[in-house]
Structures are given as structure tokens and as C-alpha cells.
Amino acid sequence: MRIVRLPGIHHDANATLLIGKESALLVDSGTAWYQLLQEERIRGQLGDTITLTKIILTSRRYPFSGGSKALSESFGIPVFIHEAAQMSLESGDFFTTWANRYDSDMPVVSTEPIDFSEPIMLDESVLELLETPGPSSDNISIHIPSAKTVIAGALLPRADRPLRWDVPTGNLIQAIESLRRIQDLGAEKLVPMHGPILQGKDHIFSTIQHHCEVLESIAANDGVSPRAWPRAAATSLWRDPVPSWPRIEKEQKD
């Protein structure tokens, strides 16, 4: 199985293609702004011999889900999401998806609920879908044991950016618990919401540890962020700490 990150463009979250010998699935779609470009990137990776079979959304938020309707229709495939988010997508809710923060309509998307009782198989690889609430009540992460990889999505926006919890259905305590859960997996690769894949078991462990310790201190302070931190931008699903946190991952430029 190949794991291909499709870097997020502008506000888009990273999308990830999991590619087997004959079939593939897409994790997250990005916004509706670049859906035609996203389709071109996907088809370029799959070629003529591999069939895209489903889309799995790790979050209802617009940067993760906005392009799912167009991609679903173009490839003729279903969209799966946590049952807590189905109504939001099927009603085109622009509040809990945060599409309104981007001055965008939320496309109405027909979805199927994720079944957490059974793992997904892609060739010989097991894909474990984990409930990891905190950024939202429907947030999920995907663990691929054979590849020692976790797709974390909104749970870890970037190594130097902690998640936001002061958003619709967000929960700080659940976020800390979810981060600890993926920390315990001992992954050697982690796909964040934005930016390149984090690599190295120790690096990933220490990065999550830093996030948890800061969030735990905020929880102990009744959810109040450090005074030096600027107010989050309207479209932001993360906070920008002051002073800045370290980040070794850099996006390659052509």
C-alpha cells in the first residue's frame, strides 16, 4: 500500500490517498475551492488501473469536507463520516462545518456512517478508524499499523500549532485524551492537518507530549489561553503560540 499526501492548498487541509494494488480510498477532500485541481491530482496518482472506492472524512469542518460532494459525484463513490456529523453535511449546515467563516456555502453531501466496530482492509493492510473527539465531536483519526502511520487531521494542525477547542462541538478535555490516545500508538509517521508528514517515533511522541502539556496547563487555568497568544483568526482551526513553537518539517517548493 502507498500513502500519498496531497498537500493542502490555501485553507485546505491535507488530503491523503491510500493506494492498494487495484483500489484506493481518499481521506479528506479539502474545500470546494480547488475541487477540480484535487480531482486532477487524484487521477494523476491513480492512473488507469486503480479505482477510487470511497472517501472517508476525518472532520465535518469545511477545510476537510467542502470538496467531498464534487469528488463523490465525479468518481461515483460514497462519502463516510462519523454519524455525529451526518446531519451537518446532509443539510449543508454552514455553522458547524464553519463554511460561513470562509464566505462559502456548504455543499449538501449524502453520507454513510462510519462503522467503528470493524477495521477496513486495503489489500493486506488494516486501517483502524479511531474516534478522537476534541477538535469536534465527530473527529476521527486513522491508524495504519503495518505502515506505523497515523492520519491525525484536526487533532494536530501542525507541529507548531495546537488545535482549537473553542469551536462548535469542540472540547478541550476530550482533545487531550485523544492526543494521548494517538501518542500511545507509537507511530513513526503522522499526517497533520497542514504541512509535511511528521517522521520519527521519538519526534512524534515529543511533539504530541508538548501539545498535551500546554493544553493541560490551559485546562488547569479554566480553559484560558496564555495572555501572550494572539486571538485566533476567524478561519483558523488552530492557535498560534507566542513565543513560536519549533517545527522541523518544511514544505518542499518547486
Kinemage of the C-alpha trace (Angstrom):
@kinemage 1
@onewidth
@group {chain A} dominant
@subgroup {mainchain}
@vectorlist {calphas} color= white
{ca met a 1} P 0.000 0.000 0.000
{ca arg a 2} L 1.165 3.508 -0.869
{ca ile a 3} L 0.340 6.526 1.306
{ca val a 4} L 0.277 9.743 -0.708
{ca arg a 5} L -0.280 13.103 0.947
{ca leu a 6} L -1.947 15.704 -1.268
{ca pro a 7} L -0.736 18.944 0.327
{ca gly a 8} L -3.465 21.335 1.378
{ca ile a 9} L -3.803 24.426 -0.820
{ca his a 10} L -4.511 27.717 0.957
{ca his a 11} L -7.201 26.865 3.543
{ca asp a 12} L -7.461 23.204 2.502
{ca ala a 13} L -6.466 20.500 4.951
{ca asn a 14} L -4.111 17.809 3.731
{ca ala a 15} L -5.860 15.029 1.828
{ca thr a 16} L -4.371 11.538 1.847
{ca leu a 17} L -4.642 8.795 -0.745
{ca leu a 18} L -4.282 5.216 0.476
{ca ile a 19} L -3.476 3.240 -2.652
{ca gly a 20} L -3.607 -0.527 -2.980
{ca lys a 21} L -2.876 -2.775 -5.937
{ca glu a 22} L -6.269 -2.292 -7.605
{ca ser a 23} L -8.253 0.082 -5.355
{ca ala a 24} L -7.735 3.181 -3.254
{ca leu a 25} L -9.535 5.408 -0.810
{ca leu a 26} L -9.319 9.117 -0.122
{ca val a 27} L -9.051 10.570 3.381
{ca asp a 28} L -10.474 14.118 3.409
{ca ser a 29} L -11.230 16.239 0.366
{ca gly a 30} L -10.177 19.817 1.035
{ca thr a 31} L -12.520 22.761 0.453
{ca ala a 32} L -14.786 23.208 -2.558
{ca trp a 33} L -12.480 25.918 -3.884
{ca tyr a 34} L -9.939 23.614 -5.520
{ca gln a 35} L -12.041 20.535 -6.161
{ca leu a 36} L -11.200 20.334 -9.877
{ca leu a 37} L -7.489 20.561 -9.148
{ca gln a 38} L -7.918 17.977 -6.400
{ca glu a 39} L -9.573 15.632 -8.878
{ca glu a 40} L -6.685 16.058 -11.310
{ca arg a 41} L -4.161 15.280 -8.579
{ca ile a 42} L -6.076 12.150 -7.560
{ca arg a 43} L -6.429 10.838 -11.103
{ca gly a 44} L -2.759 11.511 -11.717
{ca gln a 45} L -1.819 9.323 -8.745
{ca leu a 46} L -4.245 6.512 -9.550
{ca gly a 47} L -3.664 6.198 -13.272
{ca asp a 48} L -5.911 3.934 -15.357
{ca thr a 49} L -5.604 0.724 -13.353
{ca ile a 50} L -6.571 1.742 -9.799
{ca thr a 51} L -10.157 2.547 -8.760
{ca leu a 52} L -11.060 5.028 -6.051
{ca thr a 53} L -13.744 3.319 -3.941
{ca lys a 54} L -14.659 5.682 -1.089
{ca ile a 55} L -13.998 8.959 0.699
{ca ile a 56} L -13.502 8.998 4.466
{ca leu a 57} L -13.792 12.361 6.192
{ca thr a 58} L -11.958 12.856 9.474
{ca ser a 59} L -13.941 16.017 10.242
{ca arg a 60} L -17.061 17.906 9.200
{ca arg a 61} L -15.111 21.177 9.007
{ca tyr a 62} L -15.085 22.839 5.591
{ca pro a 63} L -11.307 22.538 5.009
{ca phe a 64} L -11.706 18.755 5.300
{ca ser a 65} L -15.129 18.178 3.746
{ca gly a 66} L -16.052 21.017 1.358
{ca gly a 67} L -14.890 19.248 -1.786
{ca ser a 68} L -16.352 15.851 -0.936
{ca lys a 69} L -19.622 16.309 -2.829
{ca ala a 70} L -17.930 17.107 -6.139
{ca leu a 71} L -15.373 14.310 -5.780
{ca ser a 72} L -18.054 11.821 -4.740
{ca glu a 73} L -20.107 12.634 -7.811
{ca ser a 74} L -17.139 12.677 -10.175
{ca phe a 75} L -15.857 9.259 -9.067
{ca gly a 76} L -19.293 7.799 -8.270
{ca ile a 77} L -18.295 6.782 -4.743
{ca pro a 78} L -19.763 7.120 -1.220
{ca val a 79} L -18.650 9.523 1.491
{ca phe a 80} L -18.202 8.180 5.023
{ca ile a 81} L -18.156 10.300 8.177
{ca his a 82} L -18.860 9.945 11.900
{ca glu a 83} L -22.603 9.668 12.454
{ca ala a 84} L -22.488 12.780 14.683
{ca ala a 85} L -21.670 14.852 11.591
{ca gln a 86} L -24.036 13.324 9.053
{ca met a 87} L -26.832 15.821 9.623
{ca ser a 88} L -24.417 18.739 9.251
{ca leu a 89} L -23.290 17.576 5.824
{ca glu a 90} L -26.657 16.369 4.591
{ca ser a 91} L -28.315 19.696 5.477
{ca gly a 92} L -25.499 21.889 4.173
{ca asp a 93} L -25.011 23.381 7.636
{ca phe a 94} L -22.592 26.282 7.279
{ca phe a 95} L -22.231 26.874 11.050
{ca thr a 96} L -20.837 23.637 12.494
{ca thr a 97} L -18.899 22.982 9.280
{ca trp a 98} L -17.545 26.539 9.515
{ca ala a 99} L -18.160 27.134 5.805
{ca asn a 100} L -19.538 30.551 6.780
{ca arg a 101} L -16.098 31.521 8.101
{ca tyr a 102} L -14.807 31.177 4.552
{ca asp a 103} L -17.729 33.103 2.996
{ca ser a 104} L -18.733 29.842 1.336
{ca asp a 105} L -21.837 27.723 1.047
{ca met a 106} L -21.544 24.189 2.364
{ca pro a 107} L -22.430 21.699 -0.395
{ca val a 108} L -25.153 19.253 0.607
{ca val a 109} L -23.465 15.852 0.786
{ca ser a 110} L -25.104 12.443 1.092
{ca thr a 111} L -23.067 10.373 3.569
{ca glu a 112} L -22.744 6.948 5.137
{ca pro a 113} L -21.916 6.466 8.837
{ca ile a 114} L -18.530 5.055 9.779
{ca asp a 115} L -18.672 1.627 11.420
{ca phe a 116} L -16.026 1.673 14.150
{ca ser a 117} L -16.616 -1.959 15.083
{ca glu a 118} L -14.759 -3.302 12.053
{ca pro a 119} L -11.419 -2.222 10.565
{ca ile a 120} L -11.133 -1.504 6.852
{ca met a 121} L -8.896 -3.740 4.746
{ca leu a 122} L -6.884 -2.440 1.800
{ca asp a 123} L -5.020 -5.354 0.273
{ca glu a 124} L -3.277 -6.920 3.287
{ca ser a 125} L -3.223 -3.685 5.306
{ca val a 126} L -5.576 -2.985 8.206
{ca leu a 127} L -6.959 0.543 8.610
{ca glu a 128} L -8.158 1.300 12.134
{ca leu a 129} L -10.649 4.166 12.372
{ca leu a 130} L -10.460 5.765 15.808
{ca glu a 131} L -12.859 8.184 17.467
{ca thr a 132} L -10.694 11.138 18.563
{ca pro a 133} L -13.038 13.974 19.599
{ca gly a 134} L -11.784 17.334 20.780
{ca pro a 135} L -11.472 19.488 17.669
{ca ser a 136} L -15.107 18.469 17.104
{ca ser a 137} L -17.407 15.733 18.345
{ca asp a 138} L -17.063 13.827 15.066
{ca asn a 139} L -13.277 13.981 14.712
{ca ile a 140} L -11.586 10.711 13.795
{ca ser a 141} L -8.012 9.584 13.222
{ca ile a 142} L -6.827 6.696 11.078
{ca his a 143} L -4.158 4.267 12.265
{ca ile a 144} L -2.338 2.067 9.769
{ca pro a 145} L -0.329 -0.395 11.907
{ca ser a 146} L 1.548 -2.009 9.010
{ca ala a 147} L 2.868 1.397 7.945
{ca lys a 148} L 3.259 2.665 11.529
{ca thr a 149} L 1.304 5.718 10.384
{ca val a 150} L -1.448 7.879 11.871
{ca ile a 151} L -3.580 10.386 9.977
{ca ala a 152} L -4.399 12.871 12.738
{ca gly a 153} L -6.218 15.635 10.865
{ca ala a 154} L -7.570 18.471 13.008
{ca leu a 155} L -6.277 16.849 16.192
{ca leu a 156} L -2.790 18.042 15.285
{ca pro a 157} L -2.969 21.019 12.909
{ca arg a 158} L 0.830 21.227 12.664
{ca ala a 159} L 3.807 20.552 14.948
{ca asp a 160} L 3.937 24.218 15.917
{ca arg a 161} L 0.170 24.825 16.060
{ca pro a 162} L -2.087 23.438 18.776
{ca leu a 163} L -5.720 22.744 17.956
{ca arg a 164} L -8.652 24.981 18.780
{ca trp a 165} L -11.303 23.716 21.149
{ca asp a 166} L -13.412 26.914 21.407
{ca val a 167} L -15.362 25.973 18.296
{ca pro a 168} L -18.739 24.284 17.652
{ca thr a 169} L -18.714 20.828 19.350
{ca gly a 170} L -15.063 21.294 20.411
{ca asn a 171} L -13.909 20.032 23.812
{ca leu a 172} L -10.509 20.703 25.427
{ca ile a 173} L -10.525 17.726 27.804
{ca gln a 174} L -11.512 15.308 25.049
{ca ala a 175} L -8.798 16.774 22.820
{ca ile a 176} L -6.116 15.999 25.402
{ca glu a 177} L -7.439 12.461 25.837
{ca ser a 178} L -7.472 11.941 22.059
{ca leu a 179} L -3.917 13.220 21.676
{ca arg a 180} L -2.777 10.826 24.396
{ca arg a 181} L -4.531 8.013 22.547
{ca ile a 182} L -2.636 8.574 19.304
{ca gln a 183} L 0.584 9.177 21.243
{ca asp a 184} L 0.266 5.673 22.694
{ca leu a 185} L 0.175 4.165 19.190
{ca gly a 186} L 3.911 4.706 18.770
{ca ala a 187} L 3.594 5.867 15.169
{ca glu a 188} L 6.681 6.574 13.080
{ca lys a 189} L 4.783 8.780 10.621
{ca leu a 190} L 1.959 11.234 11.339
{ca val a 191} L -0.071 13.193 8.791
{ca pro a 192} L -1.167 16.521 10.331
{ca met a 193} L -3.865 18.908 9.138
{ca his a 194} L -1.318 21.103 7.371
{ca gly a 195} L 2.231 20.673 6.209
{ca pro a 196} L 4.531 17.702 5.661
{ca ile a 197} L 4.312 14.350 7.415
{ca leu a 198} L 5.979 14.218 10.833
{ca gln a 199} L 8.550 11.413 10.863
{ca gly a 200} L 10.338 9.535 13.626
{ca lys a 201} L 8.800 7.809 16.639
{ca asp a 202} L 10.621 9.953 19.197
{ca his a 203} L 9.901 13.179 17.334
{ca ile a 204} L 6.193 12.400 17.077
{ca phe a 205} L 5.998 11.350 20.722
{ca ser a 206} L 7.721 14.507 21.951
{ca thr a 207} L 5.654 16.749 19.666
{ca ile a 208} L 2.391 15.306 20.988
{ca gln a 209} L 3.763 15.483 24.517
{ca his a 210} L 4.396 19.206 24.110
{ca his a 211} L 0.888 19.779 22.757
{ca cys a 212} L -0.633 17.823 25.642
{ca glu a 213} L 1.355 19.583 28.346
{ca val a 214} L 0.388 23.024 27.079
{ca leu a 215} L -3.268 22.069 26.669
{ca glu a 216} L -3.279 20.520 30.145
{ca ser a 217} L -1.957 23.765 31.598
{ca ile a 218} L -4.715 25.656 29.788
{ca ala a 219} L -7.320 23.221 31.128
{ca ala a 220} L -5.961 23.785 34.645
{ca asn a 221} L -6.432 27.515 34.031
{ca asp a 222} L -10.163 27.033 33.331
{ca gly a 223} L -9.594 26.930 29.576
{ca val a 224} L -7.942 30.355 29.390
{ca ser a 225} L -5.090 30.555 26.888
{ca pro a 226} L -1.781 32.282 27.678
{ca arg a 227} L -2.191 36.047 27.565
{ca ala a 228} L 0.592 36.438 25.000
{ca trp a 229} L -1.205 34.311 22.411
{ca pro a 230} L -2.997 36.397 19.756
{ca arg a 231} L -6.668 35.912 19.121
{ca ala a 232} L -7.266 33.191 16.529
{ca ala a 233} L -8.250 34.279 13.034
{ca ala a 234} L -11.880 33.721 12.062
{ca thr a 235} L -10.997 30.880 9.685
{ca ser a 236} L -8.366 29.295 11.919
{ca leu a 237} L -8.758 25.826 13.431
{ca trp a 238} L -5.556 26.253 15.417
{ca arg a 239} L -3.805 28.685 17.754
{ca asp a 240} L -0.525 30.481 17.108
{ca pro a 241} L 1.559 30.314 20.286
{ca val a 242} L 3.839 33.130 21.421
{ca pro a 243} L 6.725 32.505 21.520
{ca ser a 244} L 6.562 30.282 18.456
{ca trp a 245} L 6.948 26.540 18.854
{ca pro a 246} L 9.681 24.671 16.945
{ca arg a 247} L 8.931 22.963 13.632
{ca ile a 248} L 11.423 20.996 11.592
{ca glu a 249} L 9.046 19.969 8.779
{ca lys a 250} L 9.176 22.248 5.746
{ca glu a 251} L 7.049 22.017 2.615
{ca gln a 252} L 9.184 21.404 -0.469
{ca lys a 253} L 8.973 24.077 -3.138
{ca asp a 254} L 9.397 23.572 -6.851
